[in-house]
Amino acid sequence: MNLLPGYAIEQGSTVDQALLVKFMERTYQEQFPNQNFSHLTRTVEQYFSRDTPLWWVYAKQETKNHQQSPIGCLWVGNAIDQVSGSRYPHIFLLYVMPEYRHRGIGKALMNYIENWAKQRGYRQIGLQVFQINTPALNLYHQLGYQEQSLWMVKSLLSGDN
């Protein structure tokens, strides 16, 4: 299925677990380059299932090479609105490889998931984004996403107050 001209989107499956971990590591390493993200394997093992759909983005090639690597992905889980009690899709991961950014792929993926959610009768979509990820924040604001809550953490390591 075409995502936008020159790019195709295909649904992934649970056999894509290792590749999903690799894409998660890439996105986190961009924001936090000196961290070890080996724990993401456990996260994917715990949350990735048929109930948490995954899509891969491929750049279309002149030749049909099914061995090509994906250049982006979208992984969606489930959440519960704590105010209304209703379920809604929650974007676990939206990632486009750096050399393919600024081509509209991220925006196309967001439109794709919004249409997917509307077709299933959902009334909202949620996501989490790091405050330091300015390009993602700009995209989400441009698409009409608004802050609904603030996630706060406090370090309990000595010397951190």
N, C-alpha and C positions, 0 to 999 in steps of 0.2 A: 504494500500500500504506500502511496506517495505521501510524504510528510509535507514537502514543499519541493519546487523544481530542483532536481539534482540529488534529492535525498529520499530514502525510503525508511519506513518504520515497520518493524516486525515484532510480534509478541515473543518474549522469551519464555523459558520454562525452568523448572526447578533444577535441571541439569546445568544451568548457567551459573550456579552458585559461586564457583571460583572466579569467574569473570566479573560477577557483581562485586565481589570483595575487592578485586583489583581496581574497579572504577570508584568504589567508596574510598579506598586508600588514596587514590589520585586527588579526589576532591578535598579530602581533609589535609593532605600534605601540602596542597597549594596554600591553604590558610595557616597551617601550623607546620612549617617545613622541618623542624627539628624533633618532631614527636614520632614515637613508635605506634603504629596503628594495627599491630597484629591482633588485637582484641576484636577487630571488626569481623574476623572470621566467625567468632562466637555470636556476634550480633546477627549476622546473616543466617547462621544455622538456626538461631532462635526465632527469627521473624519472617524469613522467606518461605513462602508456601504458595499453593495454588490460589489462596485467598488474598495474596499480596502481589498483584500483577506487575510484570516487568516488561518494558519495551526497549528495543535496541534501535539505534539510528545508524543507517549505513549511507555512505556516499555512493551514489550510483556510478558505476564504471561503464566504459564503452563495451567491455566484454563482461559476460555474466560469470563472475568468479564468486562462488559461494563460500570461498575460504577467506574472504575479506573480513577485516576486523571492524567491529562497530566503532563509531566515532562519537557516540553519545548514548545516554540511557536515561530512563525514567522508571523509578520504582515507587509504587504506591501501596500504602498500608491502610489500616482502618483506625479511626479514632471515634471517641464519643464526646459530644458537646456536653460539658459538665453543667451547663445552664439548662438546656432543653432536654438532654438525654438522648438526642438523636445521633445516629451513626453518620459518619461522613468520611470521604477519602482523605488521607493525609499523605503528602508527598514525602517519602523517605529520602529520595535522591533524585536530583536533576543534575546531569553532568554532560557537558560538551567539551571535547578535547580542545585545548587552547588554540591550536592551529585552525580550528573550524568555527571559532567564535566570531561574533559580529556579522553573522550571515543570516540571522533570523531563526536559527534552529531552536534556541531556547524558547523563544516566543511561540514558535510553531508547536513545540512540545507542550507548553502551557495551554495553548488553545486546544490541542488534542485531548488533554486530560479533562479540560472543562467540558468539552463535548461528550466525552466518555461518561463523565459523572452525571451530566444532565440527562443523557439517555437512560440512565439507571435510576433516575428520580432523586438524586441527591440535591440538597439545597445549598451546600457549601463545600469548599475544599480548604484544607489546612496545610500548613508547612512550617518548618522552622528554618531560620536563616541566621547566620552569625552576623553580628553588627559590623564586623570588619569586612564583610563581603559586600562592598559597595556596589559592584556591578549587578549582583543578584538582587540586592535591595531595590536598586533603581528599576530593574525589570519588573519585579513584583508590584511596586508602587504604580508603575506605568500601566500595568494590567488590572489595577483596581484593588489589589490586596491591601488590607489595612491591619495595623497592629490591634490585636484583641486582648492580649495579655503580655506580661513581661516575665520572662523566665530569669530567675536570679540564682546565683550561686555564691557561696562564700568559701574561700580556701581555708582549710583547717591546718595547713602546714605552718610550722613555727616560723615566725618572722613575717608572715602575711597577715595584715590586719585590715 
